Amino acid sequence: MAGSMLTGLLLATRLPVLRRLQKLPAWFRNTLAFVVFAAGSWNVFWYALRHLDEFWGVAALVSGCLMLLTSAYIVNAKCLPRFLQKIRPGVLFLLLCCSVLYGVTIYRL
């Protein structure tokens, strides 16, 4: 999951340092967007709905929703409503926080 989150972050960010990732072929970006979308869907619709009363269930719900939004940012952010375009930096920052949470937890295991 942490890898899917980081992949989504790298492809959805608009930082000048990562401009090369924006120039990847469309089919490759769309494939990675689908992977991020699938991981987010799994988090929300499988894990989170079964474990909403636990910390990791809520974390899966939050990170899954953020990954679903991030996959939309990767495919075509201009088609999204203006509100979702404006909150893009916040969504990506929260996804970074979730990725760090997952990564640190895996490292401690």
C-alpha atoms as one frame of an Amber mdcrd trajectory, in Angstrom:
protein
   0.000   0.000   0.000   2.772   2.434   0.878   4.306   1.820  -2.547   1.006
   2.555  -4.288   0.669   5.753  -2.317   4.176   6.881  -3.227   3.600   6.019
  -6.887   0.464   8.130  -6.890   2.261  10.996  -5.185   5.127  10.989  -7.655
   2.822  10.999 -10.666   0.276  13.508  -9.351   2.676  16.117  -8.026   3.489
  19.176 -10.084   6.903  19.864  -8.567   9.489  21.056 -11.117  11.944  18.405
  -9.913   9.591  15.665 -11.102   8.783  17.066 -14.566  10.193  13.952 -16.234
   7.404  11.873 -14.725   4.829  14.164 -16.328   6.307  13.341 -19.743   5.867
   9.577 -19.466   3.721   8.012 -22.204   0.006   8.355 -21.574  -0.588   4.587
 -21.554   2.049   4.128 -18.837   0.654   6.950 -16.668  -2.880   5.589 -17.101
  -1.735   2.088 -16.157  -0.116   3.407 -12.979  -3.216   5.495 -12.286  -5.271
   2.305 -12.546  -2.939   0.577 -10.058  -3.376   3.481  -7.615  -7.147   3.394
  -8.209  -7.279  -0.372  -7.599  -5.266  -0.070  -4.389  -7.511   2.757  -3.182
 -10.626   0.768  -4.042  -9.319  -2.232  -2.152  -8.547  -0.045   0.864 -11.987
   1.570   0.901 -14.328  -1.165  -0.256 -12.700  -4.242   1.200 -10.468  -3.535
   4.177 -11.985  -0.342   5.589 -15.591  -1.525   5.436 -14.673  -4.675   7.354
 -12.582  -2.918  10.026 -14.193   0.479  10.628 -14.026  -0.005  14.396 -10.218
  -0.315  14.358  -7.476   2.269  13.819  -6.216   0.588  10.644  -9.718   0.411
   9.236 -10.117   4.172   9.542  -6.585   4.674   8.187  -7.496   2.470   5.199
 -10.657   4.505   4.592  -8.791   7.813   4.638  -5.827   6.635   2.571  -8.113
   4.815   0.126 -10.215   7.904  -0.520  -7.043   9.937  -0.997  -5.694   7.362
  -3.469  -8.945   7.435  -5.441  -8.666  11.218  -5.744  -4.984  10.976  -6.619
  -5.701   8.549  -9.442  -8.122  11.105 -10.869  -5.409  13.770 -10.609  -3.043
  11.522 -12.565  -5.482  10.770 -15.394  -6.867  14.286 -15.977  -7.119  16.834
 -13.199  -8.636  19.447 -15.502 -11.891  17.475 -15.771 -12.414  17.576 -12.009
 -14.540  20.229 -10.303 -12.711  23.413  -9.369 -13.001  22.592  -5.655 -11.096
  19.322  -6.107  -8.454  21.092  -8.174  -7.891  23.647  -5.413  -7.450  21.058
  -2.655  -4.899  19.047  -4.653  -1.876  20.100  -2.524  -3.745  19.182   0.654
  -4.808  15.813  -0.725  -1.267  14.998  -1.786   0.159  16.106   1.568  -2.322
  13.926   3.452  -1.488  11.001   1.171   2.197  11.570   1.948   1.366  11.453
   5.672  -0.555   8.199   5.203   2.317   6.728   3.225   4.768   7.636   5.979
   2.433   6.089   8.572   2.207   2.837   6.611   5.927   2.821   5.835   7.047
   3.422   9.433   4.662   0.751  10.673   5.999  -1.784   8.165   9.564  -0.869
   9.095   8.845  -1.430  12.805   7.431  -4.890  12.172
